[in-house]
Amino acid sequence: MKTLLKIFHTIILAALSITFLMYVGLFLSEGQSEQWRQQLSYRPSGWYPTDCTESIGVNTCCSLPNYFLRYGGSNQRYRDSVINFVHAPKCGGTTTRECLTMVAARAGKREPALLHEKSRFELELSPSSVNSQPHDIFMGPDTFGICEHVKSRACSYFTVLREPYDRLVSLFFECKQQNNPPGVGTDGCVHSSIVDWALRVKHSLFFYQLHRSVFCPSDQVDSCIFLTPNSTFTAANNVTYVNHVADHLEDIFALIGLQDEYRMTLKLMERTYGMEIFDVCKGLWLNRGIYPGSPQMDDNTNRGEMKKQLMGSEKLREIVYPDIILYEKAKQIFYEQVRVYERLK
């Protein structure tokens, strides 16, 4: 009996020792990221992932995580952050930009800065200007990555997404309406079928927006270009990598909205950023696809047929695959946000 008790005591002591060592190991691993904790004191307490510097080519330690799924407390940190709207074209972005402009004035914030290609290049050449000449809100397709330059306050990203094939159809109609010849605008569509055109417009993908970076070989704005690493679209065929990107969306974006659920998206924006948004913006719906002189462009039957053509192309499916995965993950995140929002009301 005594022998059994000794064995039992030995097992208990061993288990306690292992547990103690595990906690010591966790403490040490957290110590390795202590410099990030000190630099990022604005981050919500208790959320300091040790792998946050390894996500999809950007330092996700520089931006606030999803408000509903990673935080959920006071939204003051998010309201006071530099807000970056990552505009994915044809996803309600024109409406959202107008909404932010209206809301900023009411909330006492500076007029939002609209980042086009040139202004983003200027910012990359002088990143300190983000802090010396501060803005409260950046908007546009080229805002992703801005948070890495923000040192003086918290920073956050949000976006609004749309089903990828529907988005391509809408882009094609807009390109047709603008009569863009090859090499102009959205890579020309006047004499192209929608499938041939779609095979050329990889840059329209949200996946692309998350991966391109600015390269400036000199200190002249005219020398700057956007780069997409050659590995990006190779990686797009790697299921593991694409899923890795999808798994980090809620680490990067404080909020993800859906164009098809735009009114709820406005409510989520209001809760996240603590500003009067829903009542101000609920009546907005700009650039919806009804173009002067081209009523057929908004014909749902026509759109449905074109979507079938896109979905029937195996080559295009390979290209759009990452956006499909990201969109499905975004939908999942969106409805999880809604569930938390309903509980917080």
C-alpha positions in Angstrom: 0.0 0.0 0.0 2.8 2.4 1.0 4.5 1.6 -2.4 1.4 2.6 -4.3 1.1 5.8 -2.3 4.8 6.7 -3.1 4.1 6.0 -6.8 1.0 8.1 -6.7 2.9 11.0 -4.9 5.7 10.8 -7.5 3.2 11.0 -10.4 1.5 14.1 -8.8 4.8 15.8 -8.2 5.9 15.1 -11.8 2.6 16.5 -13.1 3.0 19.6 -11.0 6.6 20.1 -12.2 5.6 19.8 -15.9 2.7 22.3 -15.4 5.1 24.7 -13.7 7.6 24.4 -16.6 4.8 25.0 -19.1 3.8 28.2 -17.3 7.5 29.3 -17.2 7.7 28.6 -20.9 4.6 30.6 -21.6 6.0 33.5 -19.5 9.3 33.4 -21.4 7.6 33.3 -24.8 5.4 36.3 -23.8 8.6 38.0 -22.6 9.9 37.7 -26.1 7.1 39.9 -27.4 7.3 42.4 -24.5 8.9 45.0 -26.8 5.7 44.8 -28.9 3.6 45.2 -25.8 5.5 48.4 -24.8 5.4 49.9 -28.3 1.7 49.0 -28.8 0.2 50.1 -25.5 -3.0 51.0 -27.2 -3.7 47.4 -28.0 -6.7 45.9 -26.1 -5.5 44.3 -22.9 -4.9 40.6 -23.1 -4.6 40.3 -26.9 -0.9 40.2 -27.8 -0.4 37.2 -30.2 3.2 36.2 -30.5 2.8 35.4 -34.2 1.1 38.7 -35.1 4.2 39.8 -37.2 3.9 36.8 -39.5 0.6 37.4 -41.2 0.4 37.9 -45.0 3.3 40.3 -45.4 2.1 43.0 -43.0 2.7 43.6 -39.4 -0.7 42.8 -37.9 0.5 44.0 -34.5 0.1 47.5 -35.9 -3.7 47.4 -36.3 -6.5 46.8 -33.9 -8.2 43.3 -34.3 -11.9 42.7 -34.9 -13.9 44.7 -32.5 -16.6 42.1 -32.0 -14.6 38.9 -32.1 -11.3 39.9 -30.5 -12.3 42.7 -28.2 -16.0 43.7 -27.6 -15.4 46.1 -24.8 -15.4 49.9 -24.9 -15.1 51.2 -28.5 -13.2 54.3 -27.4 -9.9 52.8 -28.7 -11.5 52.2 -32.1 -13.1 55.6 -32.2 -9.8 57.3 -31.4 -7.8 55.2 -33.9 -6.7 56.2 -37.4 -9.5 54.6 -39.4 -8.6 53.0 -42.8 -11.3 52.0 -45.1 -9.9 49.5 -47.6 -12.1 50.1 -50.6 -12.6 46.9 -52.7 -14.1 48.3 -55.9 -17.8 47.6 -56.7 -18.5 46.6 -53.1 -20.4 49.7 -52.0 -17.2 51.7 -51.6 -18.4 54.9 -53.2 -21.4 55.0 -50.7 -19.1 54.1 -47.8 -16.7 56.9 -48.7 -19.5 59.5 -48.9 -20.8 58.1 -45.6 -17.4 58.5 -43.8 -17.1 62.1 -45.2 -20.5 63.0 -43.7 -19.9 61.2 -40.4 -16.4 62.7 -39.9 -17.8 66.2 -40.0 -20.5 65.4 -37.4 -18.0 63.6 -35.1 -15.5 66.4 -35.1 -12.9 64.5 -37.1 -10.7 65.9 -39.9 -11.9 65.5 -43.5 -11.1 61.9 -44.6 -8.1 61.6 -46.9 -8.8 59.8 -50.2 -5.7 57.8 -51.1 -5.1 57.4 -54.8 -2.0 55.9 -56.3 0.1 59.1 -56.3 -0.9 60.1 -52.7 0.0 56.6 -51.5 3.4 56.9 -53.2 4.0 60.3 -51.5 3.1 58.8 -48.2 5.5 55.9 -48.7 8.3 58.4 -49.5 7.6 60.3 -46.4 5.9 57.9 -43.9 6.5 60.3 -41.0 3.9 62.6 -42.5 1.2 60.3 -41.3 2.2 61.4 -37.8 3.3 65.0 -38.3 0.3 65.9 -40.4 -2.2 63.5 -38.9 -5.4 62.3 -40.5 -8.3 60.6 -38.7 -9.6 58.6 -41.7 -8.0 57.3 -44.8 -10.1 55.9 -47.7 -9.4 54.1 -51.0 -8.2 50.9 -52.5 -4.6 51.7 -51.5 -4.9 52.1 -47.7 -3.9 48.7 -46.7 -0.5 48.9 -45.0 -0.9 52.4 -43.7 -1.1 51.3 -40.1 2.6 50.2 -40.2 3.5 53.9 -40.4 1.2 55.1 -37.6 3.2 55.5 -34.4 1.4 58.1 -32.4 -2.0 56.4 -31.9 -4.0 53.3 -32.5 -4.8 52.3 -36.1 -7.5 50.1 -37.6 -8.8 48.7 -40.9 -12.2 47.9 -42.1 -13.7 46.8 -45.4 -16.9 45.9 -47.2 -16.9 42.8 -49.5 -19.1 41.2 -52.1 -19.5 37.8 -53.8 -16.5 37.7 -56.2 -18.3 36.7 -59.4 -21.0 39.4 -58.8 -18.2 41.9 -58.3 -16.5 40.9 -61.5 -19.8 41.3 -63.4 -20.3 44.8 -62.0 -16.7 45.8 -62.8 -17.3 44.6 -66.4 -20.4 46.7 -66.8 -18.7 49.7 -65.4 -15.8 49.2 -67.8 -18.2 48.9 -70.7 -20.0 52.0 -69.7 -16.7 53.9 -69.6 -15.8 52.5 -73.1 -12.3 51.5 -71.9 -10.1 50.3 -74.7 -7.4 47.7 -74.1 -4.8 48.9 -71.7 -7.0 51.6 -70.2 -9.0 51.6 -67.0 -9.9 48.1 -66.0 -7.8 46.6 -68.8 -10.2 47.2 -71.6 -13.5 45.5 -72.3 -15.0 47.1 -75.4 -14.2 44.2 -77.7 -13.8 41.5 -75.1 -16.1 38.8 -73.8 -16.6 39.0 -70.0 -14.5 35.8 -69.5 -11.6 37.0 -71.6 -11.7 40.3 -69.8 -11.9 38.7 -66.4 -8.8 36.6 -67.1 -6.8 39.8 -67.5 -7.9 41.7 -64.4 -6.2 39.9 -61.5 -5.5 43.3 -60.0 -9.2 43.7 -59.2 -9.1 40.9 -56.7 -9.2 41.5 -52.9 -6.5 39.0 -52.5 -4.3 41.2 -54.6 -5.1 44.3 -52.5 -3.8 42.4 -49.4 -0.5 41.6 -51.0 0.7 44.4 -53.2 3.3 46.8 -51.9 4.9 50.1 -53.0 8.4 50.2 -54.5 10.2 53.5 -55.0 13.7 53.2 -56.5 14.3 56.9 -55.9 12.9 59.7 -53.9 10.7 60.8 -56.8 7.0 60.0 -56.8 7.2 59.2 -60.5 9.6 56.4 -59.8 7.2 54.5 -57.5 5.2 51.5 -58.6 3.0 48.9 -57.0 4.5 45.5 -56.8 2.8 42.2 -56.4 5.3 39.5 -55.5 5.6 36.8 -58.1 4.8 34.3 -55.4 1.4 35.9 -54.8 -0.6 34.2 -57.5 1.5 31.0 -57.2 0.6 31.1 -53.5 -3.0 31.6 -54.6 -3.1 28.0 -55.8 -1.8 26.8 -52.4 -4.8 25.9 -50.3 -2.9 26.0 -47.1 -1.7 29.5 -47.7 -5.0 30.9 -48.8 -6.7 29.4 -45.7 -3.9 31.0 -43.6 -4.8 34.4 -45.0 -8.5 33.8 -44.4 -7.8 32.7 -40.8 -6.1 36.1 -40.1 -8.8 38.4 -41.5 -10.3 39.0 -38.0 -6.8 39.7 -36.7 -6.3 42.4 -39.3 -9.7 44.0 -39.8 -11.5 45.7 -37.0 -14.7 45.2 -39.0 -15.8 43.3 -42.1 -19.0 44.4 -43.8 -21.0 42.9 -46.7 -22.5 44.8 -49.6 -25.5 42.5 -49.6 -26.1 43.4 -45.9 -25.2 47.0 -46.1 -27.8 48.4 -43.6 -26.5 45.9 -40.9 -22.9 46.8 -42.0 -23.7 50.4 -41.1 -25.0 49.4 -37.7 -21.8 47.4 -37.1 -19.7 50.4 -38.2 -21.5 52.6 -35.7 -20.9 50.2 -32.8 -17.3 49.7 -33.7 -16.3 53.3 -34.1 -18.8 54.9 -31.7 -20.0 57.5 -34.2 -23.5 58.3 -35.5 -23.4 56.3 -38.7 -26.6 54.4 -39.4 -29.1 57.3 -39.3 -26.7 59.5 -41.3 -26.0 57.0 -44.0 -28.9 54.6 -44.2 -30.4 56.5 -47.2 -27.2 56.6 -49.2 -26.8 54.2 -52.1 -24.4 55.7 -54.7 -23.0 54.4 -58.0 -25.3 51.4 -57.9 -24.8 50.4 -61.5 -27.5 52.3 -63.3 -25.5 54.2 -65.9 -26.9 57.1 -68.1 -27.7 55.9 -71.5 -27.1 52.2 -70.6 -30.3 50.9 -69.0 -29.5 47.3 -70.1 -26.4 47.4 -67.9 -28.6 46.9 -64.8 -30.6 44.1 -66.2 -30.6 41.3 -63.7 -31.1 38.6 -66.4 -28.1 39.8 -68.3 -26.0 39.9 -65.2 -27.1 36.4 -64.2 -26.1 35.0 -67.6 -22.7 36.6 -67.4 -22.1 35.3 -64.0 -22.9 31.8 -65.3 -20.3 32.3 -68.0 -17.7 33.4 -65.4 -18.4 30.4 -63.2 -18.1 28.0 -66.1 -14.5 29.0 -66.8 -12.0 26.6 -65.1 -9.1 29.0 -65.7 -11.0 31.9 -64.1 -12.0 29.7 -61.2 -8.3 29.2 -60.4 -7.7 32.9 -60.4 -10.8 33.8 -58.4 -10.3 30.9 -55.9 -8.5 33.0 -53.2 -11.3 35.7 -53.3 -13.9 33.0 -53.0 -12.2 31.6 -49.9 -11.7 35.0 -48.4 -15.4 36.0 -49.1 -16.7 32.8 -47.5 -14.6 33.5 -44.4 -15.7 37.1 -44.5 -19.4 36.0 -44.5 -18.7 33.8 -41.6 -17.0 36.6 -39.7 -19.8 39.0 -40.6 -22.6 36.9 -39.1 -20.5 36.2 -36.0 -20.1 39.9 -35.7 -23.9 40.3 -36.0 -24.5 37.7 -33.3 -22.2 39.6 -30.9 -23.7 42.9 -31.8 -27.2 41.6 -31.0 -25.9 40.5 -27.6 -24.3 43.9 -26.9 -27.3 45.9 -27.8 
